[in-house]
Amino acid sequence: DIVMTQSPFSLAVSEGEMVTINCKSSQSLLSSGNQKNYLAWYQQKPGQSPKLLIYYASTRQSGVPDRFIGSGSGTDFTLTISDVQAEDLADYYCLQHYSYLTFGSGTKLEIK
Amino acid sequence: EVQLVESGGGLVQPGRSLKLSCAASGFTFSNYYMAWVRQAPKKGLEWVATISTSGSRTYYPDSVKGRFTISRDNAKSSLYLQMNSLKSEDTATYYCARHGGEQPPYYFDYWGQGVMVTVSS
């Protein structure tokens, strides 16, 4: 089974700052067939269901602000949120879908 | 607009059964793999089950394999989760989710609002 290690557990930033959230997989998520990384990022605001932000590691879902940037390949991935807004208060999860489906443990983003 | 609406949750005793339903609309249901994902109170997300477009293939993690059964009715645009031999650790909000992507294996692109299942005596 693929294990996803997500960090940090939580972080608090002021509006306008930048944050990075990391996910490391126990094995490569890069498909040799199509050169895509099977890694997605989700945002879950308080009391709501998760929302897809990024898929294939770096492709932004339609309607997602361009301050959300996904990067990385193989086993190491990063979600960067630049110019953090108050509305970005949420839990963030990574998901590997290379072999079955496994979520990271989540990162709680708080706004100072 | 894609809509996924779950129903069937509630309080159930350990060892008993419960069946969840998900009504889908806003897309051609029969063209998509579908799934259930759960979230225990104040905890993270856990994939529970996936079903192929025709229903001929199903996938489960070890934590529910043999106890849960995912099924679908494409004529009714509906997804189901039959949960047997329920345990306290199955207490969670259960989300219906659509699989998206160019080819399998797929990520989740749309989620329902969730339904709460509480397993307790």
Interface residues (C-beta under 8 A of the other chain):
Chain A: N34 Y38 A40 Y42 Q44 S49 P50 K51 L52 Y55 Y56 Q61 Y93 L95 H97 Y98 S99 Y100 L101 T102 F103 G104 S105 G106
Chain B: A35 G44 L45 E46 W47 T50 Y59 P61 Y95 G100 G101 Q103 P105 Y106 Y107 F108 D109 Y110 W111 G112 Q113 G114
